[in-house]
């Protein structure tokens, strides 16, 4: 994948991030290398910026993905099993409610994590695209 293709994909991701209400996906750490020896931040190449942006997008989507909730609830239920027997249903959590400060008004926002959408397909596509870009890079293409 050449640099122009990386720039086009990065632009599409930026637009999607704004639609998702996730402008933090455009934060400056995506654009520069914080690990420079002399302390000077250097602009990353388009391919490296795209990889970072895809990683940030994946983290954001994981926050909204029903699968993460399902895995967490399965772990909780597994930890509540005693001697191979399930704890009484009364003590078994059936859901999880997120309580967050409101970003647009005073007060809080509550929502049931069980109502989150299954975002397996977008996650699979992001991971596949990132893998292909990394393979191209490893092969010295583009």
PEGI-V593099 format. One record per backbone hydrogen bond with DSSP energy under -0.5 kcal/mol. NH is the residue of the N-H (numbers start at 1). CO is the residue of the C=O. Records with the same first field share a line. If there is no record, write none. Layout:
NH = CO  CO
This chain:
6 = 2
7 = 3
8 = 4
9 = 5
10 = 6
11 = 7
12 = 8
13 = 9
14 = 10
15 = 11
16 = 12
17 = 13
18 = 14
19 = 15
20 = 16
21 = 18
22 = 17
25 = 22
26 = 23
27 = 24
30 = 27
31 = 28
32 = 28
33 = 42
34 = 32
36 = 33
39 = 36
42 = 33
44 = 31
49 = 45
50 = 46
51 = 47
52 = 48
53 = 49
54 = 50
55 = 51
56 = 52
57 = 53
58 = 54
59 = 55
60 = 56
61 = 57
62 = 58
63 = 59  60
64 = 60  61
65 = 62
66 = 117
68 = 65
69 = 65
70 = 66
71 = 67
72 = 68
73 = 69
74 = 70
75 = 71
76 = 72
77 = 73
78 = 74
79 = 75
80 = 76
81 = 77  78
82 = 85
83 = 81
85 = 82
91 = 88
92 = 88  89
93 = 91
98 = 111
100 = 98  109
102 = 107
109 = 100
111 = 98
113 = 96  111
115 = 112
116 = 113
119 = 117
123 = 119
124 = 120
125 = 121
126 = 122
127 = 123
128 = 124
129 = 125
130 = 126
131 = 127
132 = 128
133 = 129
134 = 130
135 = 131
136 = 132
137 = 133
138 = 134
139 = 135
140 = 137
141 = 136
